[in-house]
């Protein structure tokens, strides 16, 4: 993590992992975060990722990430 912090220079924020809620009455809802748009102070930060494993094709993973980000950017561009 120290190496990543040094290379990236800022926190990644929400774009990977799990996000959701637990209700006090028992139910919960969780989601795997592979693409996000965070709106803050009139700006939007778009994040996209995937599940890279030992057998993954790096080029295919990269292209999939670009596609996810592009789709999210298209959706965000239609927001007022």
Biopython code that builds the backbone (N, CA, C, O; Angstrom):
import numpy as np
from Bio.PDB.StructureBuilder import StructureBuilder

atoms = [
    (1, "UNK", "N", (0.817, -1.177, 0.000)),
    (1, "UNK", "CA", (0.000, 0.000, 0.000)),
    (1, "UNK", "C", (0.871, 1.256, 0.000)),
    (1, "UNK", "O", (0.513, 2.260, -0.615)),
    (2, "UNK", "N", (1.999, 1.203, 0.678)),
    (2, "UNK", "CA", (2.894, 2.372, 0.672)),
    (2, "UNK", "C", (3.374, 2.688, -0.742)),
    (2, "UNK", "O", (3.461, 3.854, -1.127)),
    (3, "UNK", "N", (3.684, 1.648, -1.513)),
    (3, "UNK", "CA", (4.136, 1.863, -2.892)),
    (3, "UNK", "C", (3.022, 2.489, -3.712)),
    (3, "UNK", "O", (3.261, 3.439, -4.456)),
    (4, "UNK", "N", (1.797, 1.965, -3.584)),
    (4, "UNK", "CA", (0.657, 2.525, -4.309)),
    (4, "UNK", "C", (0.444, 3.980, -3.903)),
    (4, "UNK", "O", (0.243, 4.836, -4.764)),
    (5, "UNK", "N", (0.484, 4.269, -2.603)),
    (5, "UNK", "CA", (0.326, 5.654, -2.131)),
    (5, "UNK", "C", (1.366, 6.577, -2.740)),
    (5, "UNK", "O", (1.055, 7.710, -3.105)),
    (6, "UNK", "N", (2.595, 6.101, -2.850)),
    (6, "UNK", "CA", (3.668, 6.910, -3.421)),
    (6, "UNK", "C", (3.442, 7.154, -4.914)),
    (6, "UNK", "O", (3.618, 8.273, -5.397)),
    (7, "UNK", "N", (3.058, 6.123, -5.628)),
    (7, "UNK", "CA", (2.871, 6.237, -7.074)),
    (7, "UNK", "C", (1.643, 7.056, -7.454)),
    (7, "UNK", "O", (1.686, 7.841, -8.402)),
    (8, "UNK", "N", (0.553, 6.876, -6.721)),
    (8, "UNK", "CA", (-0.695, 7.525, -7.111)),
    (8, "UNK", "C", (-0.847, 8.929, -6.538)),
    (8, "UNK", "O", (-1.543, 9.757, -7.126)),
    (9, "UNK", "N", (-0.224, 9.207, -5.426)),
    (9, "UNK", "CA", (-0.193, 10.572, -4.905)),
    (9, "UNK", "C", (-1.466, 11.087, -4.250)),
    (9, "UNK", "O", (-1.463, 12.191, -3.707)),
    (10, "UNK", "N", (-2.563, 10.316, -4.284)),
    (10, "UNK", "CA", (-3.800, 10.733, -3.618)),
    (10, "UNK", "C", (-4.646, 9.492, -3.343)),
    (10, "UNK", "O", (-4.449, 8.458, -3.981)),
    (11, "UNK", "N", (-5.567, 9.580, -2.421)),
    (11, "UNK", "CA", (-6.410, 8.415, -2.133)),
    (11, "UNK", "C", (-7.250, 8.008, -3.337)),
    (11, "UNK", "O", (-7.659, 8.859, -4.127)),
    (12, "UNK", "N", (-7.507, 6.726, -3.478)),
    (12, "UNK", "CA", (-8.308, 6.223, -4.581)),
    (12, "UNK", "C", (-9.785, 6.552, -4.412)),
    (12, "UNK", "O", (-10.482, 6.749, -5.408)),
    (13, "UNK", "N", (-10.275, 6.617, -3.197)),
    (13, "UNK", "CA", (-11.693, 6.854, -2.988)),
    (13, "UNK", "C", (-12.498, 5.596, -3.271)),
    (13, "UNK", "O", (-11.947, 4.496, -3.309)),
    (14, "UNK", "N", (-13.795, 5.758, -3.468)),
    (14, "UNK", "CA", (-14.672, 4.619, -3.701)),
    (14, "UNK", "C", (-14.629, 4.248, -5.173)),
    (14, "UNK", "O", (-15.008, 5.057, -6.020)),
    (15, "UNK", "N", (-14.188, 3.072, -5.489)),
    (15, "UNK", "CA", (-14.291, 2.552, -6.853)),
    (15, "UNK", "C", (-14.167, 1.041, -6.877)),
    (15, "UNK", "O", (-14.423, 0.411, -7.903)),
    (16, "UNK", "N", (-13.783, 0.468, -5.777)),
    (16, "UNK", "CA", (-13.582, -0.963, -5.746)),
    (16, "UNK", "C", (-13.925, -1.484, -4.365)),
    (16, "UNK", "O", (-13.805, -0.768, -3.370)),
    (17, "UNK", "N", (-14.340, -2.704, -4.314)),
    (17, "UNK", "CA", (-14.686, -3.298, -3.042)),
    (17, "UNK", "C", (-16.185, -3.480, -2.923)),
    (17, "UNK", "O", (-16.843, -3.929, -3.861)),
    (18, "UNK", "N", (-16.719, -3.133, -1.771)),
    (18, "UNK", "CA", (-18.130, -3.365, -1.500)),
    (18, "UNK", "C", (-18.736, -2.099, -0.901)),
    (18, "UNK", "O", (-18.102, -1.407, -0.104)),
    (19, "UNK", "N", (-19.966, -1.813, -1.296)),
    (19, "UNK", "CA", (-20.682, -0.671, -0.751)),
    (19, "UNK", "C", (-22.120, -1.120, -0.494)),
    (19, "UNK", "O", (-22.655, -1.934, -1.246)),
    (20, "UNK", "N", (-22.736, -0.612, 0.534)),
    (20, "UNK", "CA", (-24.106, -1.013, 0.824)),
    (20, "UNK", "C", (-24.555, -0.515, 2.177)),
    (20, "UNK", "O", (-23.996, 0.438, 2.720)),
    (21, "UNK", "N", (-25.577, -1.172, 2.722)),
    (21, "UNK", "CA", (-26.109, -0.758, 4.017)),
    (21, "UNK", "C", (-26.602, -1.978, 4.798)),
    (21, "UNK", "O", (-26.952, -3.010, 4.224)),
    (22, "UNK", "N", (-26.619, -1.829, 6.117)),
    (22, "UNK", "CA", (-27.214, -2.793, 7.036)),
    (22, "UNK", "C", (-28.323, -2.060, 7.772)),
    (22, "UNK", "O", (-28.080, -1.008, 8.364)),
    (23, "UNK", "N", (-29.524, -2.592, 7.747)),
    (23, "UNK", "CA", (-30.665, -1.981, 8.415)),
    (23, "UNK", "C", (-30.718, -2.436, 9.874)),
    (23, "UNK", "O", (-30.339, -3.565, 10.188)),
    (24, "UNK", "N", (-31.185, -1.567, 10.759)),
    (24, "UNK", "CA", (-31.318, -1.937, 12.169)),
    (24, "UNK", "C", (-32.371, -3.025, 12.370)),
    (24, "UNK", "O", (-32.370, -3.701, 13.399)),
    (25, "UNK", "N", (-33.265, -3.201, 11.401)),
    (25, "UNK", "CA", (-34.297, -4.236, 11.514)),
    (25, "UNK", "C", (-33.850, -5.579, 10.916)),
    (25, "UNK", "O", (-34.623, -6.537, 10.914)),
    (26, "UNK", "N", (-32.622, -5.656, 10.414)),
    (26, "UNK", "CA", (-32.082, -6.923, 9.947)),
    (26, "UNK", "C", (-31.658, -7.007, 8.500)),
    (26, "UNK", "O", (-30.580, -7.533, 8.223)),
    (27, "UNK", "N", (-32.454, -6.513, 7.556)),
    (27, "UNK", "CA", (-32.041, -6.646, 6.153)),
    (27, "UNK", "C", (-30.771, -5.846, 5.834)),
    (27, "UNK", "O", (-30.406, -4.902, 6.534)),
    (28, "UNK", "N", (-30.130, -6.259, 4.771)),
    (28, "UNK", "CA", (-28.976, -5.528, 4.272)),
    (28, "UNK", "C", (-28.913, -5.667, 2.757)),
    (28, "UNK", "O", (-29.520, -6.574, 2.188)),
    (29, "UNK", "N", (-28.192, -4.788, 2.118)),
    (29, "UNK", "CA", (-28.015, -4.833, 0.670)),
    (29, "UNK", "C", (-26.598, -4.394, 0.368)),
    (29, "UNK", "O", (-26.192, -3.294, 0.741)),
    (30, "UNK", "N", (-25.849, -5.244, -0.302)),
    (30, "UNK", "CA", (-24.452, -4.962, -0.624)),
    (30, "UNK", "C", (-24.241, -5.098, -2.125)),
    (30, "UNK", "O", (-24.959, -5.840, -2.795)),
    (31, "UNK", "N", (-23.267, -4.390, -2.643)),
    (31, "UNK", "CA", (-22.998, -4.384, -4.068)),
    (31, "UNK", "C", (-21.491, -4.345, -4.291)),
    (31, "UNK", "O", (-20.771, -3.668, -3.557)),
    (32, "UNK", "N", (-21.019, -5.056, -5.282)),
    (32, "UNK", "CA", (-19.605, -4.982, -5.660)),
    (32, "UNK", "C", (-19.417, -3.725, -6.492)),
    (32, "UNK", "O", (-20.123, -3.504, -7.476)),
    (33, "UNK", "N", (-18.476, -2.923, -6.095)),
    (33, "UNK", "CA", (-18.245, -1.645, -6.770)),
    (33, "UNK", "C", (-17.176, -1.836, -7.847)),
    (33, "UNK", "O", (-15.998, -2.023, -7.544)),
    (34, "UNK", "N", (-17.610, -1.785, -9.115)),
    (34, "UNK", "CA", (-16.645, -1.889, -10.214)),
    (34, "UNK", "C", (-16.690, -0.659, -11.103)),
    (34, "UNK", "O", (-15.824, -0.465, -11.956)),
    (35, "UNK", "N", (-17.710, 0.173, -10.897)),
    (35, "UNK", "CA", (-17.752, 1.471, -11.584)),
    (35, "UNK", "C", (-18.548, 2.426, -10.704)),
    (35, "UNK", "O", (-19.612, 2.074, -10.194)),
    (36, "UNK", "N", (-18.028, 3.624, -10.533)),
    (36, "UNK", "CA", (-18.691, 4.606, -9.670)),
    (36, "UNK", "C", (-18.542, 6.007, -10.238)),
    (36, "UNK", "O", (-17.627, 6.300, -11.008)),
    (37, "UNK", "N", (-19.464, 6.854, -9.836)),
    (37, "UNK", "CA", (-19.364, 8.284, -10.115)),
    (37, "UNK", "C", (-19.619, 8.993, -8.789)),
    (37, "UNK", "O", (-20.682, 8.837, -8.189)),
    (38, "UNK", "N", (-18.658, 9.755, -8.345)),
    (38, "UNK", "CA", (-18.784, 10.486, -7.093)),
    (38, "UNK", "C", (-18.875, 11.971, -7.420)),
    (38, "UNK", "O", (-17.947, 12.551, -7.983)),
    (39, "UNK", "N", (-19.996, 12.577, -7.063)),
    (39, "UNK", "CA", (-20.222, 14.002, -7.282)),
    (39, "UNK", "C", (-19.865, 14.743, -6.011)),
    (39, "UNK", "O", (-20.332, 14.388, -4.929)),
    (40, "UNK", "N", (-19.026, 15.787, -6.135)),
    (40, "UNK", "CA", (-18.611, 16.561, -4.958)),
    (40, "UNK", "C", (-18.215, 17.964, -5.395)),
    (40, "UNK", "O", (-17.365, 18.138, -6.269)),
    (41, "UNK", "N", (-18.831, 18.946, -4.787)),
    (41, "UNK", "CA", (-18.518, 20.352, -5.068)),
    (41, "UNK", "C", (-18.560, 20.685, -6.559)),
    (41, "UNK", "O", (-17.687, 21.386, -7.072)),
    (42, "UNK", "N", (-19.576, 20.180, -7.242)),
    (42, "UNK", "CA", (-19.741, 20.505, -8.657)),
    (42, "UNK", "C", (-18.838, 19.739, -9.609)),
    (42, "UNK", "O", (-18.840, 20.012, -10.809)),
    (43, "UNK", "N", (-18.078, 18.802, -9.108)),
    (43, "UNK", "CA", (-17.204, 17.985, -9.947)),
    (43, "UNK", "C", (-17.589, 16.524, -9.798)),
    (43, "UNK", "O", (-18.203, 16.130, -8.806)),
    (44, "UNK", "N", (-17.229, 15.734, -10.779)),
    (44, "UNK", "CA", (-17.490, 14.298, -10.710)),
    (44, "UNK", "C", (-16.191, 13.533, -10.946)),
    (44, "UNK", "O", (-15.415, 13.854, -11.846)),
    (45, "UNK", "N", (-15.976, 12.522, -10.123)),
    (45, "UNK", "CA", (-14.830, 11.626, -10.287)),
    (45, "UNK", "C", (-15.375, 10.266, -10.701)),
    (45, "UNK", "O", (-16.244, 9.714, -10.026)),
    (46, "UNK", "N", (-14.877, 9.729, -11.792)),
    (46, "UNK", "CA", (-15.330, 8.445, -12.309)),
    (46, "UNK", "C", (-14.251, 7.406, -12.045)),
    (46, "UNK", "O", (-13.071, 7.625, -12.318)),
    (47, "UNK", "N", (-14.684, 6.269, -11.506)),
    (47, "UNK", "CA", (-13.768, 5.162, -11.267)),
    (47, "UNK", "C", (-14.286, 3.908, -11.935)),
    (47, "UNK", "O", (-15.494, 3.675, -11.961)),
    (48, "UNK", "N", (-13.402, 3.102, -12.471)),
    (48, "UNK", "CA", (-13.783, 1.833, -13.091)),
    (48, "UNK", "C", (-12.681, 0.816, -12.836)),
    (48, "UNK", "O", (-11.498, 1.156, -12.809)),
    (49, "UNK", "N", (-13.079, -0.415, -12.653)),
    (49, "UNK", "CA", (-12.103, -1.459, -12.396)),
    (49, "UNK", "C", (-12.668, -2.804, -12.785)),
    (49, "UNK", "O", (-13.660, -2.888, -13.510)),
    (50, "UNK", "N", (-12.042, -3.842, -12.309)),
    (50, "UNK", "CA", (-12.497, -5.188, -12.615)),
    (50, "UNK", "C", (-11.839, -6.183, -11.693)),
    (50, "UNK", "O", (-11.154, -5.810, -10.741)),
    (51, "UNK", "N", (-12.049, -7.432, -11.976)),
    (51, "UNK", "CA", (-11.499, -8.507, -11.157)),
    (51, "UNK", "C", (-10.358, -9.171, -11.925)),
    (51, "UNK", "O", (-10.586, -10.063, -12.742)),
    (52, "UNK", "N", (-9.156, -8.737, -11.662)),
    (52, "UNK", "CA", (-7.983, -9.287, -12.330)),
    (52, "UNK", "C", (-7.521, -10.516, -11.551)),
    (52, "UNK", "O", (-7.326, -10.465, -10.337)),
    (53, "UNK", "N", (-7.352, -11.618, -12.276)),
    (53, "UNK", "CA", (-6.870, -12.857, -11.670)),
    (53, "UNK", "C", (-5.637, -13.341, -12.436)),
    (53, "UNK", "O", (-5.253, -12.743, -13.441)),
    (54, "UNK", "N", (-5.035, -14.397, -11.969)),
    (54, "UNK", "CA", (-3.794, -14.899, -12.579)),
    (54, "UNK", "C", (-3.953, -15.216, -14.070)),
    (54, "UNK", "O", (-3.009, -15.052, -14.842)),
    (55, "UNK", "N", (-5.132, -15.664, -14.471)),
    (55, "UNK", "CA", (-5.338, -16.048, -15.869)),
    (55, "UNK", "C", (-5.881, -14.909, -16.730)),
    (55, "UNK", "O", (-6.183, -15.117, -17.905)),
    (56, "UNK", "N", (-6.007, -13.721, -16.168)),
    (56, "UNK", "CA", (-6.540, -12.584, -16.919)),
    (56, "UNK", "C", (-5.598, -12.174, -18.044)),
    (56, "UNK", "O", (-4.379, -12.302, -17.935)),
    (57, "UNK", "N", (-6.186, -11.683, -19.119)),
    (57, "UNK", "CA", (-5.430, -11.110, -20.224)),
    (57, "UNK", "C", (-5.328, -9.607, -19.945)),
    (57, "UNK", "O", (-6.343, -8.913, -20.003)),
    (58, "UNK", "N", (-4.139, -9.087, -19.644)),
    (58, "UNK", "CA", (-4.009, -7.683, -19.269)),
    (58, "UNK", "C", (-4.629, -6.714, -20.271)),
    (58, "UNK", "O", (-5.275, -5.748, -19.865)),
    (59, "UNK", "N", (-4.451, -6.947, -21.558)),
    (59, "UNK", "CA", (-5.014, -6.044, -22.570)),
    (59, "UNK", "C", (-6.538, -6.091, -22.540)),
    (59, "UNK", "O", (-7.190, -5.051, -22.631)),
    (60, "UNK", "N", (-7.107, -7.276, -22.413)),
    (60, "UNK", "CA", (-8.570, -7.418, -22.360)),
    (60, "UNK", "C", (-9.124, -6.745, -21.107)),
    (60, "UNK", "O", (-10.171, -6.099, -21.165)),
    (61, "UNK", "N", (-8.439, -6.889, -19.981)),
    (61, "UNK", "CA", (-8.879, -6.239, -18.740)),
    (61, "UNK", "C", (-8.850, -4.721, -18.887)),
    (61, "UNK", "O", (-9.766, -4.026, -18.446)),
    (62, "UNK", "N", (-7.787, -4.217, -19.513)),
    (62, "UNK", "CA", (-7.661, -2.777, -19.720)),
    (62, "UNK", "C", (-8.788, -2.262, -20.610)),
    (62, "UNK", "O", (-9.397, -1.234, -20.313)),
    (63, "UNK", "N", (-9.065, -2.973, -21.699)),
    (63, "UNK", "CA", (-10.130, -2.562, -22.614)),
    (63, "UNK", "C", (-11.496, -2.619, -21.929)),
    (63, "UNK", "O", (-12.340, -1.754, -22.166)),
    (64, "UNK", "N", (-11.719, -3.620, -21.089)),
    (64, "UNK", "CA", (-12.981, -3.713, -20.346)),
    (64, "UNK", "C", (-13.127, -2.533, -19.387)),
    (64, "UNK", "O", (-14.215, -1.972, -19.260)),
    (65, "UNK", "N", (-12.041, -2.154, -18.711)),
    (65, "UNK", "CA", (-12.073, -1.011, -17.799)),
    (65, "UNK", "C", (-12.395, 0.269, -18.554)),
    (65, "UNK", "O", (-13.183, 1.088, -18.082)),
    (66, "UNK", "N", (-11.788, 0.448, -19.728)),
    (66, "UNK", "CA", (-12.078, 1.640, -20.536)),
    (66, "UNK", "C", (-13.549, 1.677, -20.956)),
    (66, "UNK", "O", (-14.171, 2.740, -20.942)),
    (67, "UNK", "N", (-14.105, 0.526, -21.328)),
    (67, "UNK", "CA", (-15.505, 0.447, -21.721)),
    (67, "UNK", "C", (-16.415, 0.818, -20.553)),
    (67, "UNK", "O", (-17.372, 1.573, -20.723)),
    (68, "UNK", "N", (-16.119, 0.290, -19.375)),
    (68, "UNK", "CA", (-16.919, 0.616, -18.184)),
    (68, "UNK", "C", (-16.862, 2.106, -17.899)),
    (68, "UNK", "O", (-17.891, 2.723, -17.623)),
    (69, "UNK", "N", (-15.681, 2.690, -17.960)),
    (69, "UNK", "CA", (-15.530, 4.126, -17.694)),
    (69, "UNK", "C", (-16.253, 4.955, -18.752)),
    (69, "UNK", "O", (-16.876, 5.967, -18.431)),
    (70, "UNK", "N", (-16.171, 4.529, -20.010)),
    (70, "UNK", "CA", (-16.823, 5.259, -21.102)),
    (70, "UNK", "C", (-18.339, 5.275, -20.913)),
    (70, "UNK", "O", (-18.982, 6.309, -21.090)),
    (71, "UNK", "N", (-18.901, 4.128, -20.555)),
    (71, "UNK", "CA", (-20.355, 4.051, -20.356)),
    (71, "UNK", "C", (-20.794, 4.945, -19.198)),
    (71, "UNK", "O", (-21.820, 5.621, -19.276)),
    (72, "UNK", "N", (-20.021, 4.942, -18.146)),
    (72, "UNK", "CA", (-20.346, 5.784, -16.996)),
    (72, "UNK", "C", (-20.209, 7.259, -17.355)),
    (72, "UNK", "O", (-21.045, 8.071, -16.957)),
    (73, "UNK", "N", (-19.177, 7.613, -18.095)),
    (73, "UNK", "CA", (-18.983, 8.998, -18.525)),
    (73, "UNK", "C", (-20.151, 9.452, -19.408)),
    (73, "UNK", "O", (-20.605, 10.591, -19.296)),
    (74, "UNK", "N", (-20.635, 8.571, -20.278)),
    (74, "UNK", "CA", (-21.777, 8.894, -21.126)),
    (74, "UNK", "C", (-23.015, 9.171, -20.277)),
    (74, "UNK", "O", (-23.737, 10.137, -20.524)),
    (75, "UNK", "N", (-23.256, 8.330, -19.287)),
    (75, "UNK", "CA", (-24.407, 8.518, -18.411)),
    (75, "UNK", "C", (-24.288, 9.821, -17.631)),
    (75, "UNK", "O", (-25.260, 10.569, -17.525)),
    (76, "UNK", "N", (-23.114, 10.098, -17.086)),
    (76, "UNK", "CA", (-22.904, 11.315, -16.297)),
    (76, "UNK", "C", (-23.062, 12.554, -17.178)),
    (76, "UNK", "O", (-23.568, 13.578, -16.719)),
    (77, "UNK", "N", (-22.639, 12.469, -18.420)),
    (77, "UNK", "CA", (-22.720, 13.631, -19.308)),
    (77, "UNK", "C", (-24.174, 14.037, -19.590)),
    (77, "UNK", "O", (-24.431, 15.166, -20.008)),
    (78, "UNK", "N", (-25.112, 13.130, -19.364)),
    (78, "UNK", "CA", (-26.525, 13.417, -19.572)),
    (78, "UNK", "C", (-27.219, 13.984, -18.336)),
    (78, "UNK", "O", (-28.403, 14.318, -18.373)),
    (79, "UNK", "N", (-26.462, 14.089, -17.237)),
    (79, "UNK", "CA", (-27.027, 14.660, -16.002)),
    (79, "UNK", "C", (-27.085, 16.191, -16.120)),
    (79, "UNK", "O", (-26.212, 16.813, -16.724)),
    (80, "UNK", "N", (-28.123, 16.777, -15.534)),
    (80, "UNK", "CA", (-28.220, 18.254, -15.594)),
    (80, "UNK", "C", (-27.137, 18.941, -14.775)),
    (80, "UNK", "O", (-27.086, 20.170, -14.726)),
]
sb = StructureBuilder()
sb.init_structure("model")
sb.init_model(0)
sb.init_chain("A")
sb.init_seg("    ")
for serial, (resi, resn, name, xyz) in enumerate(atoms, 1):
    if name == "N":
        sb.init_residue(resn, " ", resi, " ")
    sb.init_atom(name, np.array(xyz, "f"), 0.0, 1.0, " ", f" {name:<3s}", serial, name[0])
structure = sb.get_structure()
